[in-house]
């Protein structure tokens, strides 16, 4: 597949360590990958191999870790993720505690590991500063308390940006299943405005055209455009639906269409 330049604004969302999915997405020009470690089928051995593979492909890695705890946050960074995304952040006070696990003292409380990120050696003060500056920490805004305290969360020095979880946010704000309602977009606008005021990026999983249009207009930094399972479902359903229409006699090509030259025939 021809490869186009990677654009980090556009991400794919993976639920398992599919090298083919990465290669296909990278060839199309996607520049980032969200690893859904929280809900996916990644284990530590997968992450140890898969994160370097994605980065060697020229794509950013956003690791949505297992939970708001020290171990998962540090593991994501120690394996080489560019961004650690922390789910289930409840408030600014909670964010202060859990995002500290992503930054070294004195800024935060990350523990040092002399592995991949340190070149399998020791540390220097310059290396610590480089790590804190290069790797990014995005708490997820998917809780009612987090969206209410979004300004205070973004003001934390251990927070580099935020990652929106629209489905959980809708449930926890009492709107039920996420349906892209006026209330949903009001919350998204509040987050976007707070991020702009803080001068920090925000990330949105934007599956629909409506979400993509909103995000672009609201200054989003990155978007996940499609989920791995959604892409598989769409890919499987299209030829099946087409063939069912043909078999039913309602979807065959017209006589005119059958004789219309196809530019692809010139290949």
C-alpha positions in Angstrom: 0.0 0.0 0.0 1.4 3.4 -0.9 2.5 5.4 2.2 1.5 9.0 2.7 3.1 11.3 5.3 1.9 10.5 8.9 -0.4 13.1 10.3 -0.4 13.0 14.1 -3.8 14.8 14.3 -5.5 11.6 13.1 -5.5 8.4 15.3 -6.8 4.9 15.1 -8.2 3.2 18.2 -6.9 -0.3 18.8 -8.2 -3.0 21.2 -5.5 -5.6 20.5 -1.9 -5.6 19.2 -2.6 -5.9 15.5 0.6 -5.2 13.5 -1.5 -5.3 10.3 -3.8 -2.6 11.6 -0.8 -0.3 12.3 0.8 -0.9 8.9 -2.5 -0.3 7.1 -3.3 2.9 9.1 0.2 4.2 8.7 0.2 3.6 5.0 -3.0 5.7 4.7 -1.5 8.6 6.6 -2.7 8.1 10.2 -0.1 9.4 12.6 -1.2 8.2 16.0 -2.5 5.1 17.7 -4.7 4.8 20.9 -4.0 1.6 22.7 -7.1 0.8 24.8 -5.3 -1.2 27.5 -8.2 -0.6 29.9 -10.8 -2.4 27.8 -8.7 -4.3 25.3 -6.7 -7.5 25.2 -3.2 -6.1 25.7 -0.9 -7.8 28.3 2.5 -6.6 29.4 4.4 -8.7 26.9 2.3 -7.3 24.1 3.0 -3.7 25.2 6.7 -4.3 25.6 6.9 -5.4 21.9 4.0 -3.5 20.3 4.7 0.1 21.5 8.3 0.1 20.0 6.8 -1.3 16.8 4.2 1.5 16.5 6.8 4.2 17.2 9.2 2.7 14.7 6.4 2.9 12.2 6.4 6.7 12.7 3.3 7.0 14.8 2.6 8.5 18.2 1.4 6.1 20.9 -1.3 7.1 23.3 -1.6 4.4 26.0 -5.0 4.4 27.7 -3.9 2.5 30.8 -5.7 0.0 33.0 -6.6 2.5 35.7 -5.7 5.6 37.7 -2.9 3.8 39.6 0.9 4.1 39.8 1.7 0.7 38.2 -0.2 1.1 35.0 0.8 4.7 34.5 4.5 4.0 35.0 4.4 0.8 32.8 2.9 2.7 29.9 5.7 5.3 30.1 8.5 2.7 30.8 7.5 0.8 27.6 7.9 4.0 25.6 4.4 5.5 25.2 4.4 9.2 24.1 1.2 9.9 26.0 -0.3 8.1 29.0 -4.0 8.5 29.2 -5.4 8.0 32.7 -9.1 6.9 32.9 -11.6 7.4 35.7 -10.2 10.7 37.1 -12.8 11.9 39.5 -11.8 15.5 40.4 -8.9 18.0 40.4 -7.7 16.5 43.7 -7.7 13.0 42.3 -6.0 14.3 39.1 -3.2 15.9 41.2 -2.5 12.5 42.8 -2.6 10.2 39.8 -1.0 12.5 37.2 2.0 12.8 39.5 2.8 9.2 38.7 3.7 10.4 35.2 6.3 13.0 36.1 9.6 12.6 38.1 10.3 14.5 41.3 10.3 17.3 42.1 7.5 17.9 39.6 5.7 14.6 40.3 6.2 11.2 41.8 7.2 8.8 38.9 9.6 6.0 39.9 12.7 5.5 37.8 13.3 2.3 35.8 16.6 1.8 34.1 15.0 0.2 31.0 14.2 1.2 27.5 13.5 4.9 28.0 16.8 5.3 29.8 18.8 3.3 27.2 19.1 0.5 29.7 21.3 2.6 31.8 21.2 5.3 34.5 19.7 8.7 34.7 21.0 12.3 34.6 19.2 15.5 35.5 19.0 16.4 31.8 17.3 13.0 31.0 14.8 13.6 33.8 13.9 17.0 32.4 13.7 15.6 28.9 11.4 12.8 29.9 9.1 15.1 31.8 8.9 17.5 28.9 8.6 14.9 26.1 6.1 12.4 27.5 2.6 13.7 28.0 0.0 12.9 30.7 -3.7 13.3 29.7 -6.3 12.5 32.4 -9.6 11.4 30.9 -12.5 13.7 31.4 -15.3 11.2 31.7 -16.6 11.9 35.2 -19.1 14.5 36.3 -16.7 15.8 38.9 -13.8 16.1 36.3 -15.8 18.1 33.9 -17.0 20.5 36.6 -13.4 21.0 37.7 -11.8 21.0 34.3 -10.1 24.3 34.7 -8.4 23.2 37.9 -7.4 19.9 36.3 -5.8 21.7 33.3 -4.0 24.1 35.6 -2.0 21.2 37.2 1.7 21.2 36.2 1.6 17.4 35.8 -1.2 17.6 33.2 -0.2 18.2 29.6 -3.7 18.0 28.1 -7.0 16.1 28.5 -8.6 13.2 26.7 -12.4 13.2 26.5 -14.5 10.0 27.2 -17.9 11.0 25.8 -19.8 7.8 26.5 -18.9 7.5 30.2 -19.3 11.3 30.6 -22.9 11.1 29.3 -23.8 8.3 31.7 -22.2 10.0 34.7 -23.9 13.3 33.8 -27.3 11.6 34.0 -28.0 11.8 30.2 -28.0 8.0 29.7 -26.4 6.4 26.7 -24.3 8.8 24.7 -26.4 10.1 21.8 -24.6 13.3 20.8 -27.2 15.5 22.4 -27.1 19.2 23.1 -25.9 18.4 26.7 -23.1 16.2 25.3 -21.8 19.0 23.0 -22.2 21.6 25.8 -19.8 19.5 27.9 -17.4 19.1 25.0 -17.5 22.9 24.4 -16.7 23.5 28.1 -13.7 21.2 27.9 -12.5 22.8 24.6 -12.8 26.3 26.1 -11.0 25.4 29.2 -8.2 23.7 27.2 -7.9 26.8 25.0 -7.7 29.1 28.1 -5.0 26.9 29.6 -3.1 26.6 26.3 -3.1 22.8 26.5 -4.3 20.3 23.9 -7.4 18.1 24.1 -8.2 14.8 22.4 -11.6 13.5 21.2 -12.7 10.1 19.9 -14.8 11.4 17.0 -16.6 8.5 15.3 -19.4 10.6 13.6 -19.3 13.4 11.1 -21.0 15.6 13.6 -18.3 15.0 16.2 -15.5 15.6 13.7 -17.0 18.8 12.5 -17.4 20.0 16.1 -13.9 19.1 17.1 -12.3 20.8 14.1 -14.2 24.0 14.9 -13.4 23.8 18.6 -9.6 23.5 18.0 -9.1 19.9 18.8 -5.4 18.8 18.8 -6.0 15.1 17.9 -8.9 12.9 17.1 -9.4 9.1 17.0 -11.3 8.7 13.7 -12.3 5.1 13.9 -12.1 2.1 16.3 -10.5 -1.2 15.2 -13.7 -3.2 15.8 -15.8 -0.6 14.0 -13.5 -0.7 11.0 -13.7 -4.5 10.9 -17.5 -4.3 11.1 -17.8 -1.8 8.3 -15.3 -3.7 6.2 -17.2 -7.0 6.7 -20.7 -5.5 6.2 -20.1 -3.6 2.9 -19.5 -6.6 0.6 -22.1 -8.7 2.5 -24.8 -6.1 2.0 -23.8 -5.6 -1.6 -24.0 -9.4 -2.3 -27.3 -9.7 -0.6 -28.7 -6.9 -2.8 -27.5 -8.7 -5.9 -29.0 -12.0 -4.8 -32.3 -10.3 -4.1 -32.4 -8.9 -7.6 -32.6 -5.3 -6.3 -29.0 -4.3 -6.3 -27.6 -5.3 -9.7 -26.0 -2.8 -12.0 -28.2 -1.2 -14.6 -27.6 -1.8 -18.3 -26.2 1.6 -18.8 -23.9 1.2 -15.8 -22.7 -2.1 -17.1 -21.4 -0.4 -20.3 -20.0 2.7 -18.6 -16.2 2.6 -18.9 -14.4 2.4 -15.5 -11.3 4.6 -15.3 -9.8 1.9 -13.2 -9.7 -0.4 -16.2 -6.8 1.6 -17.6 -4.5 0.2 -14.9 
